[in-house]
Amino acid sequence: MEEYLLGKEIRSWRTETARVITFVVTQECNLRCKYCYMVDKQSEHRMSFETAKKAVDYFIDNKENLFNDDYVILDFIGGEPLIEIDLIDKVVDYFKI
């Protein structure tokens, strides 16, 4: 399937399937929004690199049994995931290696 954008032909990747792997890297947040779904936030609840590494290893070691998608999307959520940007960088680097 091909699409057109401003008169230029582009190839669409949206016909492929992707698997999303979500990491909840922290509950900590620098905001206290009343509508937030993360109740009872705790600053000590942070994912360690070892835990994230085990999750990545599990998915890679068992990819044939878990999914047969064309792409993998790593999703990082939490109270405010960018508080843990160093961890996110390490996890993405480890995943790529």
mmCIF file of the C-alpha atoms, coordinates in Angstrom:
data_MODEL
# 
_entry.id   MODEL 
# 
loop_
_atom_site.group_PDB 
_atom_site.id 
_atom_site.type_symbol 
_atom_site.label_atom_id 
_atom_site.label_alt_id 
_atom_site.label_comp_id 
_atom_site.label_asym_id 
_atom_site.label_entity_id 
_atom_site.label_seq_id 
_atom_site.pdbx_PDB_ins_code 
_atom_site.Cartn_x 
_atom_site.Cartn_y 
_atom_site.Cartn_z 
_atom_site.occupancy 
_atom_site.B_iso_or_equiv 
_atom_site.pdbx_formal_charge 
_atom_site.auth_seq_id 
_atom_site.auth_comp_id 
_atom_site.auth_asym_id 
_atom_site.auth_atom_id 
_atom_site.pdbx_PDB_model_num 
ATOM 1  C CA . MET A 1 1  ? 0.000  0.000   0.000  1.00 0.00 ? 1  MET A CA 1 
ATOM 2  C CA . GLU A 1 2  ? 1.328  3.426   -0.872 1.00 0.00 ? 2  GLU A CA 1 
ATOM 3  C CA . GLU A 1 3  ? 0.218  6.817   0.330  1.00 0.00 ? 3  GLU A CA 1 
ATOM 4  C CA . TYR A 1 4  ? 0.824  10.343  -0.864 1.00 0.00 ? 4  TYR A CA 1 
ATOM 5  C CA . LEU A 1 5  ? 1.907  13.270  1.273  1.00 0.00 ? 5  LEU A CA 1 
ATOM 6  C CA . LEU A 1 6  ? 2.144  16.744  -0.265 1.00 0.00 ? 6  LEU A CA 1 
ATOM 7  C CA . GLY A 1 7  ? 2.420  15.197  -3.703 1.00 0.00 ? 7  GLY A CA 1 
ATOM 8  C CA . LYS A 1 8  ? 5.340  12.935  -2.748 1.00 0.00 ? 8  LYS A CA 1 
ATOM 9  C CA . GLU A 1 9  ? 5.032  9.205   -2.815 1.00 0.00 ? 9  GLU A CA 1 
ATOM 10 C CA . ILE A 1 10 ? 5.866  7.509   0.488  1.00 0.00 ? 10 ILE A CA 1 
ATOM 11 C CA . ARG A 1 11 ? 5.700  3.906   1.559  1.00 0.00 ? 11 ARG A CA 1 
ATOM 12 C CA . SER A 1 12 ? 3.428  3.135   4.464  1.00 0.00 ? 12 SER A CA 1 
ATOM 13 C CA . TRP A 1 13 ? 4.717  0.964   7.334  1.00 0.00 ? 13 TRP A CA 1 
ATOM 14 C CA . ARG A 1 14 ? 1.316  0.891   8.989  1.00 0.00 ? 14 ARG A CA 1 
ATOM 15 C CA . THR A 1 15 ? 0.285  -2.311  7.243  1.00 0.00 ? 15 THR A CA 1 
ATOM 16 C CA . GLU A 1 16 ? 2.760  -4.222  9.432  1.00 0.00 ? 16 GLU A CA 1 
ATOM 17 C CA . THR A 1 17 ? 2.104  -5.329  13.003 1.00 0.00 ? 17 THR A CA 1 
ATOM 18 C CA . ALA A 1 18 ? 3.973  -4.240  16.105 1.00 0.00 ? 18 ALA A CA 1 
ATOM 19 C CA . ARG A 1 19 ? 4.205  -5.514  19.663 1.00 0.00 ? 19 ARG A CA 1 
ATOM 20 C CA . VAL A 1 20 ? 4.395  -2.963  22.477 1.00 0.00 ? 20 VAL A CA 1 
ATOM 21 C CA . ILE A 1 21 ? 6.477  -3.757  25.552 1.00 0.00 ? 21 ILE A CA 1 
ATOM 22 C CA . THR A 1 22 ? 5.666  -1.325  28.355 1.00 0.00 ? 22 THR A CA 1 
ATOM 23 C CA . PHE A 1 23 ? 8.048  -0.556  31.214 1.00 0.00 ? 23 PHE A CA 1 
ATOM 24 C CA . VAL A 1 24 ? 6.724  1.264   34.295 1.00 0.00 ? 24 VAL A CA 1 
ATOM 25 C CA . VAL A 1 25 ? 10.032 2.847   35.243 1.00 0.00 ? 25 VAL A CA 1 
ATOM 26 C CA . THR A 1 26 ? 8.929  4.914   38.238 1.00 0.00 ? 26 THR A CA 1 
ATOM 27 C CA . GLN A 1 27 ? 5.950  6.036   40.257 1.00 0.00 ? 27 GLN A CA 1 
ATOM 28 C CA . GLU A 1 28 ? 7.637  9.298   41.165 1.00 0.00 ? 28 GLU A CA 1 
ATOM 29 C CA . CYS A 1 29 ? 6.351  12.487  39.615 1.00 0.00 ? 29 CYS A CA 1 
ATOM 30 C CA . ASN A 1 30 ? 7.105  16.146  40.045 1.00 0.00 ? 30 ASN A CA 1 
ATOM 31 C CA . LEU A 1 31 ? 3.394  16.976  39.717 1.00 0.00 ? 31 LEU A CA 1 
ATOM 32 C CA . ARG A 1 32 ? 0.453  16.062  41.913 1.00 0.00 ? 32 ARG A CA 1 
ATOM 33 C CA . CYS A 1 33 ? -2.450 16.078  39.466 1.00 0.00 ? 33 CYS A CA 1 
ATOM 34 C CA . LYS A 1 34 ? -5.800 15.207  41.032 1.00 0.00 ? 34 LYS A CA 1 
ATOM 35 C CA . TYR A 1 35 ? -6.862 13.234  37.948 1.00 0.00 ? 35 TYR A CA 1 
ATOM 36 C CA . CYS A 1 36 ? -3.743 11.032  37.865 1.00 0.00 ? 36 CYS A CA 1 
ATOM 37 C CA . TYR A 1 37 ? -4.355 7.278   37.682 1.00 0.00 ? 37 TYR A CA 1 
ATOM 38 C CA . MET A 1 38 ? -1.148 6.550   39.632 1.00 0.00 ? 38 MET A CA 1 
ATOM 39 C CA . VAL A 1 39 ? -2.518 6.617   43.170 1.00 0.00 ? 39 VAL A CA 1 
ATOM 40 C CA . ASP A 1 40 ? -0.331 6.358   46.250 1.00 0.00 ? 40 ASP A CA 1 
ATOM 41 C CA . LYS A 1 41 ? 2.843  7.390   44.405 1.00 0.00 ? 41 LYS A CA 1 
ATOM 42 C CA . GLN A 1 42 ? 6.044  6.299   46.060 1.00 0.00 ? 42 GLN A CA 1 
ATOM 43 C CA . SER A 1 43 ? 9.430  7.746   45.170 1.00 0.00 ? 43 SER A CA 1 
ATOM 44 C CA . GLU A 1 44 ? 11.147 4.527   46.211 1.00 0.00 ? 44 GLU A CA 1 
ATOM 45 C CA . HIS A 1 45 ? 9.204  2.544   43.598 1.00 0.00 ? 45 HIS A CA 1 
ATOM 46 C CA . ARG A 1 46 ? 11.636 2.686   40.698 1.00 0.00 ? 46 ARG A CA 1 
ATOM 47 C CA . MET A 1 47 ? 12.563 -0.016  38.248 1.00 0.00 ? 47 MET A CA 1 
ATOM 48 C CA . SER A 1 48 ? 16.157 -1.142  38.498 1.00 0.00 ? 48 SER A CA 1 
ATOM 49 C CA . PHE A 1 49 ? 18.272 -1.763  35.420 1.00 0.00 ? 49 PHE A CA 1 
ATOM 50 C CA . GLU A 1 50 ? 18.582 -5.411  36.442 1.00 0.00 ? 50 GLU A CA 1 
ATOM 51 C CA . THR A 1 51 ? 14.792 -5.834  36.405 1.00 0.00 ? 51 THR A CA 1 
ATOM 52 C CA . ALA A 1 52 ? 14.500 -4.107  33.021 1.00 0.00 ? 52 ALA A CA 1 
ATOM 53 C CA . LYS A 1 53 ? 17.357 -6.221  31.672 1.00 0.00 ? 53 LYS A CA 1 
ATOM 54 C CA . LYS A 1 54 ? 15.608 -9.422  32.793 1.00 0.00 ? 54 LYS A CA 1 
ATOM 55 C CA . ALA A 1 55 ? 12.422 -8.311  31.025 1.00 0.00 ? 55 ALA A CA 1 
ATOM 56 C CA . VAL A 1 56 ? 14.280 -7.564  27.782 1.00 0.00 ? 56 VAL A CA 1 
ATOM 57 C CA . ASP A 1 57 ? 16.100 -10.911 27.995 1.00 0.00 ? 57 ASP A CA 1 
ATOM 58 C CA . TYR A 1 58 ? 12.813 -12.727 28.580 1.00 0.00 ? 58 TYR A CA 1 
ATOM 59 C CA . PHE A 1 59 ? 11.150 -11.198 25.533 1.00 0.00 ? 59 PHE A CA 1 
ATOM 60 C CA . ILE A 1 60 ? 14.139 -11.761 23.275 1.00 0.00 ? 60 ILE A CA 1 
ATOM 61 C CA . ASP A 1 61 ? 14.709 -15.333 24.478 1.00 0.00 ? 61 ASP A CA 1 
ATOM 62 C CA . ASN A 1 62 ? 11.020 -16.226 24.015 1.00 0.00 ? 62 ASN A CA 1 
ATOM 63 C CA . LYS A 1 63 ? 10.052 -14.085 21.017 1.00 0.00 ? 63 LYS A CA 1 
ATOM 64 C CA . GLU A 1 64 ? 9.002  -17.074 18.888 1.00 0.00 ? 64 GLU A CA 1 
ATOM 65 C CA . ASN A 1 65 ? 6.537  -18.216 21.567 1.00 0.00 ? 65 ASN A CA 1 
ATOM 66 C CA . LEU A 1 66 ? 5.269  -14.774 22.620 1.00 0.00 ? 66 LEU A CA 1 
ATOM 67 C CA . PHE A 1 67 ? 4.698  -12.928 19.369 1.00 0.00 ? 67 PHE A CA 1 
ATOM 68 C CA . ASN A 1 68 ? 5.344  -12.969 15.662 1.00 0.00 ? 68 ASN A CA 1 
ATOM 69 C CA . ASP A 1 69 ? 4.989  -9.261  14.951 1.00 0.00 ? 69 ASP A CA 1 
ATOM 70 C CA . ASP A 1 70 ? 7.172  -7.327  12.536 1.00 0.00 ? 70 ASP A CA 1 
ATOM 71 C CA . TYR A 1 71 ? 8.251  -4.613  14.980 1.00 0.00 ? 71 TYR A CA 1 
ATOM 72 C CA . VAL A 1 72 ? 8.716  -4.041  18.691 1.00 0.00 ? 72 VAL A CA 1 
ATOM 73 C CA . ILE A 1 73 ? 7.873  -0.742  20.366 1.00 0.00 ? 73 ILE A CA 1 
ATOM 74 C CA . LEU A 1 74 ? 9.413  -0.025  23.766 1.00 0.00 ? 74 LEU A CA 1 
ATOM 75 C CA . ASP A 1 75 ? 7.038  2.122   25.821 1.00 0.00 ? 75 ASP A CA 1 
ATOM 76 C CA . PHE A 1 76 ? 8.144  3.833   29.050 1.00 0.00 ? 76 PHE A CA 1 
ATOM 77 C CA . ILE A 1 77 ? 5.492  5.076   31.455 1.00 0.00 ? 77 ILE A CA 1 
ATOM 78 C CA . GLY A 1 78 ? 5.226  5.908   35.108 1.00 0.00 ? 78 GLY A CA 1 
ATOM 79 C CA . GLY A 1 79 ? 4.469  8.872   37.247 1.00 0.00 ? 79 GLY A CA 1 
ATOM 80 C CA . GLU A 1 80 ? 6.898  10.895  35.125 1.00 0.00 ? 80 GLU A CA 1 
ATOM 81 C CA . PRO A 1 81 ? 9.108  8.507   33.160 1.00 0.00 ? 81 PRO A CA 1 
ATOM 82 C CA . LEU A 1 82 ? 11.624 11.168  32.122 1.00 0.00 ? 82 LEU A CA 1 
ATOM 83 C CA . ILE A 1 83 ? 12.743 11.357  35.748 1.00 0.00 ? 83 ILE A CA 1 
ATOM 84 C CA . GLU A 1 84 ? 14.396 8.021   34.891 1.00 0.00 ? 84 GLU A CA 1 
ATOM 85 C CA . ILE A 1 85 ? 15.909 9.093   31.544 1.00 0.00 ? 85 ILE A CA 1 
ATOM 86 C CA . ASP A 1 86 ? 19.248 7.450   32.359 1.00 0.00 ? 86 ASP A CA 1 
ATOM 87 C CA . LEU A 1 87 ? 17.507 4.115   32.935 1.00 0.00 ? 87 LEU A CA 1 
ATOM 88 C CA . ILE A 1 88 ? 15.503 4.511   29.718 1.00 0.00 ? 88 ILE A CA 1 
ATOM 89 C CA . ASP A 1 89 ? 18.716 5.188   27.777 1.00 0.00 ? 89 ASP A CA 1 
ATOM 90 C CA . LYS A 1 90 ? 20.362 2.098   29.246 1.00 0.00 ? 90 LYS A CA 1 
ATOM 91 C CA . VAL A 1 91 ? 17.357 -0.128  28.489 1.00 0.00 ? 91 VAL A CA 1 
ATOM 92 C CA . VAL A 1 92 ? 17.121 1.051   24.877 1.00 0.00 ? 92 VAL A CA 1 
ATOM 93 C CA . ASP A 1 93 ? 20.865 0.574   24.380 1.00 0.00 ? 93 ASP A CA 1 
ATOM 94 C CA . TYR A 1 94 ? 20.683 -2.906  25.905 1.00 0.00 ? 94 TYR A CA 1 
ATOM 95 C CA . PHE A 1 95 ? 17.721 -3.806  23.711 1.00 0.00 ? 95 PHE A CA 1 
ATOM 96 C CA . LYS A 1 96 ? 19.540 -2.671  20.569 1.00 0.00 ? 96 LYS A CA 1 
ATOM 97 C CA . ILE A 1 97 ? 22.647 -4.700  21.473 1.00 0.00 ? 97 ILE A CA 1 
# 
